[in-house]
Amino acid sequence: MLGKKRFKVVFRISDKIFSIYVPEYFVENWGAPFVAGFMVLLSVAAGYLAFGDERFAEVLAEYAYYFLVVGVLLQTACYIYLERKKG
C-alpha cells in the first residue's frame, strides 16, 4: 500500500451508496492520480505506435499531455495550500 492511513470516501449514485478507501498519499498529493494516468496513457500510446496505429497513438498522447498539465497544476495548488496551512 502507498500510505499507512486510508480515508473512506462515500458517494451516492441514484439509490446506491458506494464507498472507497483512498490512501493518504493521494489525499496529500492532489495531482498524483493524474500524473499516474499520464504515465499509463503514454505507455499505451507507445504500444499503439509500435504496432503501427499512429493516429490513435497521437490522440492518446494528446490526452496524456492534458493529464500531465492537470496533474502539475493540482500539485502546485496542493503545495501552495499546504505551505499556507503550515504557517
C-alpha positions as CSV (number, residue, x, y, z in Angstrom):
1,M,0.0,0.0,0.0
2,L,1.2,3.5,-0.7
3,G,0.3,5.1,2.6
4,K,-0.3,3.7,6.0
5,K,-3.5,5.7,6.6
6,R,-6.6,5.4,4.5
7,F,-9.6,7.7,4.2
8,K,-13.1,6.5,3.4
9,V,-14.9,8.4,0.7
10,V,-18.6,7.8,0.4
11,F,-20.7,8.9,-2.5
12,R,-24.2,8.2,-3.8
13,I,-25.4,7.4,-7.3
14,S,-29.1,7.1,-7.6
15,D,-30.3,4.8,-4.8
16,K,-26.9,3.1,-4.3
17,I,-24.3,4.2,-1.9
18,F,-20.7,3.5,-2.7
19,S,-17.6,3.8,-0.6
20,I,-13.9,3.6,-1.4
21,Y,-10.8,3.9,0.6
22,V,-8.2,6.4,-0.6
23,P,-4.6,6.1,0.5
24,E,-3.2,9.1,2.4
25,Y,-0.7,9.7,-0.4
26,F,-3.5,10.6,-2.8
27,V,-5.1,12.9,-0.2
28,E,-1.9,14.8,0.3
29,N,-0.9,14.9,-3.4
30,W,-3.9,16.0,-5.4
31,G,-2.2,15.7,-8.8
32,A,-0.8,12.2,-8.2
33,P,-3.7,10.3,-9.9
34,F,-3.4,12.5,-13.0
35,V,0.3,12.0,-13.2
36,A,-0.1,8.3,-12.9
37,G,-2.8,8.4,-15.6
38,F,-0.4,10.4,-17.8
39,M,2.2,7.6,-17.5
40,V,-0.3,4.9,-18.3
41,L,-1.7,6.7,-21.3
42,L,1.7,7.5,-22.7
43,S,2.8,3.8,-22.3
44,V,-0.3,2.6,-24.1
45,A,0.3,5.2,-26.8
46,A,3.8,3.9,-27.3
47,G,2.4,0.4,-27.7
48,Y,-0.1,1.5,-30.3
49,L,2.7,3.4,-32.1
50,A,4.8,0.3,-32.1
51,F,2.0,-1.7,-33.7
52,G,1.5,0.9,-36.4
53,D,-1.6,2.7,-35.3
54,E,-0.1,6.2,-35.5
55,R,-3.3,8.2,-35.5
56,F,-4.7,6.6,-32.3
57,A,-1.3,6.9,-30.6
58,E,-1.3,10.6,-31.3
59,V,-4.7,11.0,-29.8
60,L,-3.7,9.1,-26.7
61,A,-0.5,11.1,-26.4
62,E,-2.5,14.3,-26.6
63,Y,-4.8,13.2,-23.7
64,A,-1.8,12.1,-21.8
65,Y,-0.4,15.6,-22.1
66,Y,-3.6,17.0,-20.7
67,F,-3.5,14.7,-17.8
68,L,0.1,15.8,-17.1
69,V,-0.9,19.5,-17.2
70,V,-3.8,19.0,-14.8
71,G,-1.6,16.9,-12.5
72,V,1.1,19.6,-12.3
73,L,-1.4,22.3,-11.7
74,L,-3.0,20.4,-8.9
75,Q,0.3,19.5,-7.4
76,T,1.3,23.2,-7.4
77,A,-2.0,24.2,-5.9
78,C,-1.6,21.5,-3.2
79,Y,1.9,22.6,-2.4
80,I,0.7,26.3,-2.0
81,Y,-2.2,25.2,0.1
82,L,-0.1,23.1,2.4
83,E,2.6,25.7,2.8
84,R,0.0,28.3,3.8
85,K,-1.7,25.9,6.2
86,K,1.7,25.3,7.9
87,G,2.3,28.8,8.8
